[in-house]
Amino acid sequence: MKNNVSKLLACMSVLMLVACLGCGGGRAQVRGKVVFSDGTPLTYGTVNFTSADTICKGQIEKDGTFKMRTFKPGDGVPPGTYKVYITDTLQFEEAGTVEQKLGDEVVETQVLGQASNTIPPEYSNPDQSPIPQVTVKGSIKDLVLTIEN
């Protein structure tokens, strides 16, 4: 009888473990938008959440929205408190031609647009980012991250 109870408890433990693994490890869906202080969206880049043992990322779309992930799209963010920082990519102005004078001759040169970052550099450093830490306990559907410019 005692042996059957032990087997039953062991079986229930395995079933509970499998059920928990099937839940995605308790990860929450985190979605939001990155905007400048005037309300215009940041149109490219990555939102990063980092803690001592986890890094999560969310690609910023053209309308400023993002969805966080840990390993693959849609898998969410584990519960915890995270430093938040944003890495933006370089943007290029339109390419064109520039006329340069070489001696008596005028030469047209093709140029790529000038590269520029659109956010202050401290936003790209997890230890300097002025964005407040985010605590994830459950799903967050409307997280707004504001960049002061």
Backbone torsions as a table, in degrees:
resi	resn	phi	psi	omega
1	MET	NA	-45.6	179.3
2	LYS	-61.7	-37.5	179.3
3	ASN	-65.5	-38.7	179.3
4	ASN	-66.6	-38.0	178.4
5	VAL	-64.8	-41.6	178.2
6	SER	-62.0	-43.0	178.7
7	LYS	-64.4	-40.9	179.9
8	LEU	-63.9	-44.5	178.4
9	LEU	-63.5	-41.2	178.5
10	ALA	-63.3	-42.6	179.7
11	CYS	-64.3	-43.1	179.2
12	MET	-64.6	-37.2	178.4
13	SER	-63.6	-44.0	178.9
14	VAL	-63.0	-43.8	179.3
15	LEU	-62.4	-40.0	178.7
16	MET	-65.7	-39.7	178.6
17	LEU	-64.0	-44.8	179.0
18	VAL	-63.3	-40.4	179.2
19	ALA	-63.7	-41.1	179.0
20	CYS	-66.1	-41.2	178.7
21	LEU	-64.0	-35.5	179.1
22	GLY	-69.1	-17.8	-179.0
23	CYS	-84.0	2.6	-179.6
24	GLY	82.2	19.9	176.4
25	GLY	71.1	20.2	177.5
26	GLY	77.0	21.9	-179.9
27	ARG	-74.9	148.7	-179.3
28	ALA	-110.5	149.9	175.2
29	GLN	-81.8	127.4	178.8
30	VAL	-124.5	120.9	-179.6
31	ARG	-131.7	152.6	178.8
32	GLY	-173.4	-159.1	-177.0
33	LYS	-146.3	143.4	175.3
34	VAL	-107.2	123.9	-179.2
35	VAL	-132.7	156.2	170.8
36	PHE	-81.6	166.3	-176.2
37	SER	-60.4	-22.0	177.3
38	ASP	-86.9	2.1	176.9
39	GLY	95.6	-10.7	179.0
40	THR	-74.8	143.1	-176.9
41	PRO	-79.3	149.3	166.5
42	LEU	-76.8	128.6	-168.8
43	THR	-100.5	4.8	179.0
44	TYR	-163.3	163.3	177.8
45	GLY	120.4	-166.4	-177.2
46	THR	-137.8	133.4	170.9
47	VAL	-88.8	133.1	-178.6
48	ASN	-122.5	132.1	170.7
49	PHE	-110.5	133.5	177.9
50	THR	-138.5	140.8	173.4
51	SER	-135.3	-174.2	-178.1
52	ALA	-59.1	-30.8	-174.9
53	ASP	-129.4	5.9	-176.4
54	THR	-141.0	141.4	171.7
55	ILE	-128.0	127.9	178.0
56	CYS	-125.7	151.1	-176.4
57	LYS	-136.1	154.0	174.9
58	GLY	-144.2	120.7	179.7
59	GLN	-70.8	130.1	178.5
60	ILE	-83.5	127.3	-179.5
61	GLU	-88.3	173.2	-176.8
62	LYS	-60.9	-23.5	178.7
63	ASP	-94.5	7.5	178.4
64	GLY	89.5	-6.6	-177.7
65	THR	-80.2	156.6	177.5
66	PHE	-148.3	156.9	173.9
67	LYS	-129.9	123.8	-177.2
68	MET	-79.0	148.5	176.2
69	ARG	-144.2	159.0	177.0
70	THR	-102.5	-56.2	-178.7
71	PHE	-115.5	-40.3	-177.4
72	LYS	-142.6	156.1	-178.9
73	PRO	-52.5	133.4	176.1
74	GLY	89.4	-5.6	-175.6
75	ASP	-84.9	-9.1	172.2
76	GLY	81.3	-165.9	-173.6
77	VAL	-126.2	132.1	175.6
78	PRO	-66.8	150.9	176.1
79	PRO	-57.3	144.7	178.5
80	GLY	155.2	179.0	177.2
81	THR	-109.6	132.0	-172.1
82	TYR	-126.1	142.4	164.2
83	LYS	-75.0	145.1	-177.6
84	VAL	-121.5	130.2	174.2
85	TYR	-144.9	161.3	-175.4
86	ILE	-123.7	129.2	173.0
87	THR	-108.2	123.1	176.7
88	ASP	-107.0	158.6	179.8
89	THR	-99.3	165.0	179.6
90	LEU	-70.0	141.7	174.1
91	GLN	-111.6	146.1	-179.5
92	PHE	-117.4	135.2	172.9
93	GLU	-69.1	171.1	-179.4
94	GLU	-62.6	142.6	175.3
95	ALA	-74.3	160.6	179.5
96	GLY	-170.3	-160.3	177.9
97	THR	-121.4	149.2	177.8
98	VAL	-125.8	133.7	176.2
99	GLU	-92.8	128.3	178.5
100	GLN	-124.9	142.6	179.0
101	LYS	-96.5	122.2	175.4
102	LEU	-115.6	99.0	-175.8
103	GLY	67.6	-120.8	179.0
104	ASP	-94.2	-5.2	-174.0
105	GLU	-102.8	140.7	174.8
106	VAL	-101.3	125.5	-177.2
107	VAL	-117.5	133.2	174.1
108	GLU	-91.6	133.1	-179.7
109	THR	-123.1	132.8	174.6
110	GLN	-76.0	133.6	178.5
111	VAL	-129.7	145.7	171.1
112	LEU	-78.2	158.1	176.4
113	GLY	-64.9	154.9	-179.5
114	GLN	-72.1	138.5	179.4
115	ALA	-84.7	143.3	176.4
116	SER	-152.9	148.4	169.9
117	ASN	-93.7	150.1	-176.4
118	THR	-104.3	-8.9	-179.7
119	ILE	-118.4	151.6	177.1
120	PRO	-60.4	144.9	-173.0
121	PRO	-60.5	-28.3	-178.4
122	GLU	-64.5	-23.6	178.5
123	TYR	-69.2	-18.0	-178.6
124	SER	-94.4	4.7	-178.3
125	ASN	-117.9	120.1	-176.9
126	PRO	-60.5	-26.2	-179.1
127	ASP	-89.6	-9.6	-179.9
128	GLN	-118.7	-11.5	-174.7
129	SER	-57.6	128.7	177.9
130	PRO	-78.7	-1.8	178.5
131	ILE	-72.4	130.1	-179.7
132	PRO	-61.9	151.6	175.3
133	GLN	-61.3	153.5	178.8
134	VAL	-116.8	130.8	174.4
135	THR	-104.5	122.6	-179.5
136	VAL	-103.3	115.9	175.4
137	LYS	-115.4	-24.9	179.8
138	GLY	-160.1	-171.9	-177.4
139	SER	-61.9	142.7	175.3
140	ILE	-125.2	119.8	-174.3
141	LYS	-104.6	-12.1	-173.0
142	ASP	-140.9	44.4	179.4
143	LEU	-71.5	122.7	178.3
144	VAL	-109.3	122.1	176.6
145	LEU	-107.8	121.7	-175.1
146	THR	-108.2	131.7	176.8
147	ILE	-102.3	118.4	177.3
148	GLU	-82.1	126.1	179.1
149	ASN	-120.8	NA	NA
